Amino acid sequence: MTRHGKNCTAGAVYTYHEKRKDTAASGYGTQSIRLGKDAIKDFDCCCLSLQPCQNPVLTPDGFLYEKQAILEYILHQKTETAKKMKAYEKQKKAQKSSSQLESKSEERERVERFKTRENSIVSKPINPFTSGQTKGSEKGRTDSRTDSRTDSRTDSSSAESSASSSIVSSITNLPSFWVPCLTPENKPTLIKKPSKAVLCPMSGRSIKMNELIPVRFTPLDPSLDRVALLTRQDRYVCAVTRDILGNSVPCAVLRTSGTVVTQECVEKLIRKDMLDPVTGDKLSDRDIVPLQRGGTGFAASGVDLSAKEARPVMQV
């Protein structure tokens, strides 16, 4: 294709070259970028407040929270669950009362139908002084009247059924949605029974106050106060090897003492005798909790630093 053919705009077909050119100019499509350091939460920051923790606690899944923030979150979730449970109980009582009213109305209708059937039965007393001929003539008259009434009722019922079927067919064939009999009803939304378990905002699993593990970071310079420590880029070190901790260094928390050590220290030193190097307590695999690094609710993990942004796609 020549240069003039690429820039031609008089054609009736949206060419592939024009589509690529417009996409590059307008920014349509999916963009992939690599997240920088500012987009990733530091390993010692709370997953809720995204600020450095003063009293850090750890969940059994390895997510770090500020103690005050996670306790306020748990109390708030319990309060909301109690409100939802009250609304559910109120709805349950309303459904029970409505079902009782429906059962009473059905019983009342059944009694009314029985009364109407009983009242429709015509009983005529027998006259013992009339002759058999009179009885026979009266019986014939009665039979003829009964037959005529039956025929008339049959004709009327057939007419009514044909009329009702024509009305139903006309209603079902109506295409108009504004007809009152075809208008949908606005029924109240049913409330489902809420779960009493409080879920972790990061992992989505059940979380309890007594399962939170207090965490103790080892500062790089013990002589610095907290404010001066937070202004430094390298703040904490491993409690055993004194290696500097960061998002690029996998860490773990020992449940018995709450100290933070590197995964390299765990694999090379601690797993040999399975003893806590600070307190000397016996450890198990459950007592070594890997610390989740990096990710927040906006960035999934500190290991995968790529993010994708979906945009509208231009179509022919």
C-alpha positions as CSV (number, residue, x, y, z in Angstrom):
1,M,0.0,0.0,0.0
2,T,1.3,3.4,-0.9
3,R,1.7,6.4,1.3
4,H,-1.4,8.1,-0.2
5,G,-3.4,4.9,0.2
6,K,-2.6,4.8,4.0
7,N,-3.9,8.3,4.6
8,C,-6.9,8.0,2.3
9,T,-10.1,8.8,4.2
10,A,-12.6,8.6,1.4
11,G,-12.9,4.8,1.5
12,A,-16.0,3.1,2.9
13,V,-14.0,0.5,4.8
14,Y,-12.3,1.2,8.2
15,T,-8.9,-0.3,7.5
16,Y,-6.6,-2.1,9.9
17,H,-4.0,0.6,9.5
18,E,-6.5,3.4,10.4
19,K,-7.7,1.4,13.4
20,R,-4.2,1.0,14.8
21,K,-3.4,4.7,14.1
22,D,-6.6,5.9,15.9
23,T,-6.0,3.4,18.8
24,A,-2.5,4.7,19.4
25,A,-3.7,8.3,19.2
26,S,-6.8,8.0,21.5
27,G,-5.5,5.5,24.1
28,Y,-8.1,2.8,23.5
29,G,-7.5,-0.8,24.5
30,T,-5.6,-2.4,27.4
31,Q,-2.6,-0.7,28.9
32,S,0.1,-2.7,30.9
33,I,2.4,-0.8,33.2
34,R,4.8,-1.8,35.9
35,L,4.0,-0.4,39.3
36,G,6.6,1.7,41.0
37,K,7.5,1.8,44.7
38,D,4.9,4.4,45.5
39,A,2.1,2.1,44.3
40,I,3.1,-0.7,46.7
41,K,2.4,-0.8,50.4
42,D,5.5,-1.2,52.6
43,F,5.9,-4.5,54.4
44,D,5.5,-2.8,57.9
45,C,2.3,-0.8,57.0
46,C,-1.3,-1.6,57.9
47,C,-3.4,-3.2,55.2
48,L,-6.3,-0.9,56.3
49,S,-4.8,2.5,57.0
50,L,-1.7,2.0,54.7
51,Q,0.4,3.7,57.4
52,P,3.3,2.3,59.4
53,C,2.1,0.3,62.3
54,Q,2.6,1.4,65.9
55,N,1.1,-1.7,67.5
56,P,1.2,-4.2,64.7
57,V,-0.7,-7.5,64.8
58,L,-0.7,-10.4,62.3
59,T,-3.5,-12.7,61.2
60,P,-2.9,-16.4,60.7
61,D,-2.8,-15.8,57.0
62,G,0.1,-13.4,57.3
63,F,-1.6,-10.0,56.8
64,L,-0.4,-7.1,59.0
65,Y,-2.8,-4.7,60.6
66,E,-2.7,-1.8,63.1
67,K,-4.2,-3.2,66.3
68,Q,-6.6,-0.3,66.8
69,A,-7.7,-0.3,63.1
70,I,-8.4,-4.1,63.0
71,L,-10.3,-4.0,66.3
72,E,-12.5,-1.1,65.1
73,Y,-13.1,-3.1,61.9
74,I,-14.2,-6.2,63.8
75,L,-16.5,-4.3,66.1
76,H,-18.0,-2.4,63.2
77,Q,-18.7,-5.7,61.3
78,K,-20.3,-7.2,64.4
79,T,-22.5,-4.2,64.8
80,E,-23.6,-4.4,61.2
81,T,-24.2,-8.1,61.5
82,A,-26.5,-7.5,64.5
83,K,-28.5,-4.9,62.6
84,K,-28.9,-7.3,59.7
85,M,-29.9,-10.1,62.0
86,K,-32.6,-7.8,63.6
87,A,-34.0,-7.0,60.1
88,Y,-33.9,-10.7,59.2
89,E,-35.9,-11.6,62.3
90,K,-38.4,-8.8,61.6
91,Q,-38.9,-10.1,58.1
92,K,-39.2,-13.7,59.4
93,K,-42.0,-12.6,61.8
94,A,-43.8,-10.7,59.1
95,Q,-43.7,-13.7,56.8
96,K,-45.0,-15.9,59.6
97,S,-47.9,-13.6,60.3
98,S,-48.8,-13.2,56.6
99,S,-48.8,-17.0,56.3
100,Q,-51.1,-17.3,59.2
101,L,-53.5,-14.7,57.7
102,E,-53.4,-16.6,54.4
103,S,-54.2,-19.9,56.1
104,K,-57.1,-18.2,58.0
105,S,-58.4,-16.7,54.8
106,E,-58.2,-20.0,53.0
107,E,-60.1,-21.7,55.8
108,R,-62.8,-18.9,55.7
109,E,-63.2,-19.4,52.0
110,R,-63.5,-23.1,52.4
111,V,-66.3,-22.6,54.9
112,E,-68.1,-20.1,52.6
113,R,-67.9,-22.5,49.7
114,F,-69.4,-25.3,51.9
115,K,-72.2,-23.0,52.9
116,T,-73.0,-22.0,49.4
117,R,-73.1,-25.7,48.3
118,E,-75.4,-26.6,51.2
119,N,-77.7,-23.7,50.5
120,S,-78.0,-24.6,46.8
121,I,-79.6,-28.0,47.7
122,V,-83.4,-27.7,47.4
123,S,-85.3,-30.2,49.5
124,K,-89.1,-30.5,49.0
125,P,-91.3,-32.3,51.7
126,I,-93.2,-35.4,50.5
127,N,-97.0,-35.1,50.6
128,P,-98.4,-38.5,51.6
129,F,-102.0,-37.5,50.6
130,T,-101.2,-37.0,46.9
131,S,-101.8,-39.8,44.4
132,G,-99.2,-41.6,42.5
133,Q,-100.3,-40.1,39.3
134,T,-99.9,-36.7,40.7
135,K,-96.5,-37.7,42.0
136,G,-95.6,-39.0,38.6
137,S,-96.8,-35.9,36.8
138,E,-95.0,-33.7,39.4
139,K,-91.9,-35.8,39.0
140,G,-92.1,-35.5,35.2
141,R,-92.5,-31.8,35.5
142,T,-89.7,-31.6,37.9
143,D,-87.5,-33.6,35.6
144,S,-88.3,-31.5,32.6
145,R,-87.7,-28.3,34.6
146,T,-84.4,-29.8,35.8
147,D,-83.3,-30.7,32.3
148,S,-84.2,-27.3,31.0
149,R,-82.3,-25.6,33.8
150,T,-79.4,-28.0,33.2
151,D,-79.3,-27.1,29.5
152,S,-79.6,-23.4,30.2
153,R,-76.8,-23.6,32.8
154,T,-74.6,-25.7,30.4
155,D,-75.2,-23.1,27.6
156,S,-74.4,-20.2,30.0
157,S,-71.3,-21.9,31.3
158,S,-70.1,-22.7,27.8
159,A,-70.7,-19.1,26.8
160,E,-68.9,-17.9,29.9
161,S,-65.9,-20.3,29.3
162,S,-65.7,-19.2,25.7
163,A,-65.8,-15.5,26.7
164,S,-63.2,-16.0,29.4
165,S,-60.9,-18.0,27.0
166,S,-61.2,-15.2,24.4
167,I,-60.4,-12.6,27.1
168,V,-57.4,-14.6,28.3
169,S,-56.1,-15.1,24.7
170,S,-56.6,-11.4,24.0
171,I,-54.7,-10.5,27.2
172,T,-51.8,-12.9,26.5
173,N,-51.5,-11.7,22.9
174,L,-51.4,-8.0,24.0
175,P,-47.9,-6.6,23.3
176,S,-48.5,-3.5,25.5
177,F,-46.4,-3.5,28.7
178,W,-48.5,-0.7,30.3
179,V,-51.6,-2.8,30.7
180,P,-52.4,-3.0,34.4
181,C,-52.9,-6.8,34.5
182,L,-49.4,-7.2,32.8
183,T,-47.6,-4.6,34.9
184,P,-44.9,-6.3,37.1
185,E,-45.2,-5.9,40.8
186,N,-42.6,-4.1,43.0
187,K,-42.1,-6.7,45.7
188,P,-39.8,-6.0,48.6
189,T,-36.3,-7.6,48.5
190,L,-35.9,-10.6,50.7
191,I,-33.1,-10.4,53.3
192,K,-30.9,-13.4,53.5
193,K,-29.7,-14.7,56.9
194,P,-26.4,-12.9,57.6
195,S,-23.4,-14.8,58.7
196,K,-22.1,-14.1,62.2
197,A,-18.4,-14.7,61.2
198,V,-16.2,-11.6,60.7
199,L,-14.2,-11.9,57.5
200,C,-10.7,-10.6,57.0
201,P,-10.7,-7.6,54.5
202,M,-7.7,-9.0,52.7
203,S,-8.0,-12.8,52.7
204,G,-11.8,-13.1,53.0
205,R,-11.5,-15.8,55.7
206,S,-12.9,-15.7,59.2
207,I,-11.0,-13.6,61.7
208,K,-11.1,-13.5,65.5
209,M,-9.6,-11.2,68.1
210,N,-7.9,-14.0,70.0
211,E,-6.2,-15.3,66.8
212,L,-4.2,-12.0,66.2
213,I,-0.5,-12.4,66.8
214,P,1.4,-9.4,68.3
215,V,4.4,-8.5,66.1
216,R,7.7,-7.0,67.3
217,F,10.0,-5.4,64.7
218,T,13.7,-5.0,65.5
219,P,14.7,-1.4,64.7
220,L,17.9,-0.7,62.8
221,D,19.0,1.9,65.3
222,P,17.5,1.4,68.8
223,S,18.6,4.9,69.8
224,L,16.2,6.6,67.4
225,D,12.6,7.4,68.4
226,R,9.6,6.4,66.3
227,V,9.2,9.6,64.4
228,A,12.9,9.6,63.4
229,L,12.7,5.9,62.6
230,L,9.8,6.4,60.2
231,T,11.6,9.0,58.2
232,R,14.4,6.6,57.3
233,Q,14.1,4.3,54.3
234,D,15.7,1.3,56.1
235,R,13.9,1.0,59.4
236,Y,14.0,-2.6,60.6
237,V,16.3,-5.6,60.5
238,C,16.1,-9.3,61.1
239,A,16.2,-10.2,64.8
240,V,18.8,-13.0,64.2
241,T,21.0,-12.1,61.2
242,R,20.6,-8.3,61.3
243,D,19.8,-8.2,57.6
244,I,17.8,-5.1,56.5
245,L,14.1,-5.9,55.9
246,G,12.1,-4.5,52.9
247,N,9.5,-5.4,50.3
248,S,12.1,-7.3,48.3
249,V,13.1,-9.5,51.3
250,P,10.7,-12.4,52.2
251,C,10.0,-12.4,56.0
252,A,8.3,-14.5,58.5
253,V,6.9,-14.0,62.0
254,L,7.5,-16.4,64.9
255,R,4.2,-16.9,66.7
256,T,5.8,-17.6,70.2
257,S,7.7,-14.4,70.4
258,G,6.3,-12.2,67.6
259,T,9.8,-11.4,66.2
260,V,10.3,-10.8,62.5
261,V,13.0,-12.8,60.7
262,T,13.9,-13.4,57.1
263,Q,12.8,-16.6,55.3
264,E,16.5,-17.3,54.6
265,C,17.1,-17.4,58.4
266,V,14.1,-19.7,58.9
267,E,15.3,-22.2,56.3
268,K,19.0,-22.2,57.2
269,L,19.0,-21.7,61.0
270,I,15.6,-22.0,62.7
271,R,14.3,-25.2,60.9
272,K,17.3,-27.2,62.0
273,D,16.4,-27.4,65.7
274,M,12.9,-25.7,65.5
275,L,13.5,-23.4,68.5
276,D,12.6,-19.8,68.9
277,P,16.0,-17.9,68.9
278,V,14.6,-15.2,71.2
279,T,12.6,-17.1,73.9
280,G,13.9,-20.7,73.3
281,D,10.4,-22.1,72.9
282,K,9.7,-25.2,70.8
283,L,8.3,-24.3,67.4
284,S,6.1,-26.1,64.9
285,D,5.4,-25.4,61.2
286,R,2.2,-23.6,62.3
287,D,4.2,-21.2,64.5
288,I,6.2,-19.8,61.5
289,V,3.8,-17.4,59.7
290,P,5.0,-15.9,56.4
291,L,4.5,-12.2,56.3
292,Q,2.6,-11.0,53.3
293,R,4.6,-8.2,51.6
294,G,3.6,-5.5,49.3
295,G,0.0,-5.9,48.2
296,T,-3.0,-3.8,49.2
297,G,-6.6,-3.7,48.1
298,F,-5.5,-1.8,44.9
299,A,-2.4,-3.9,44.1
300,A,-2.7,-7.6,44.5
301,S,0.8,-8.6,45.6
302,G,4.3,-7.4,46.0
303,V,5.7,-10.2,43.9
304,D,3.7,-9.3,40.7
305,L,4.3,-5.6,40.1
306,S,2.5,-5.4,36.7
307,A,-1.0,-3.8,36.5
308,K,-3.5,-3.7,33.6
309,E,-6.0,-1.0,32.9
310,A,-8.9,-1.9,30.6
311,R,-10.3,0.8,28.4
312,P,-13.1,0.9,25.7
313,V,-12.1,-0.9,22.5
314,M,-12.8,0.7,19.1
315,Q,-14.8,-1.6,16.9
316,V,-15.5,-1.4,13.2
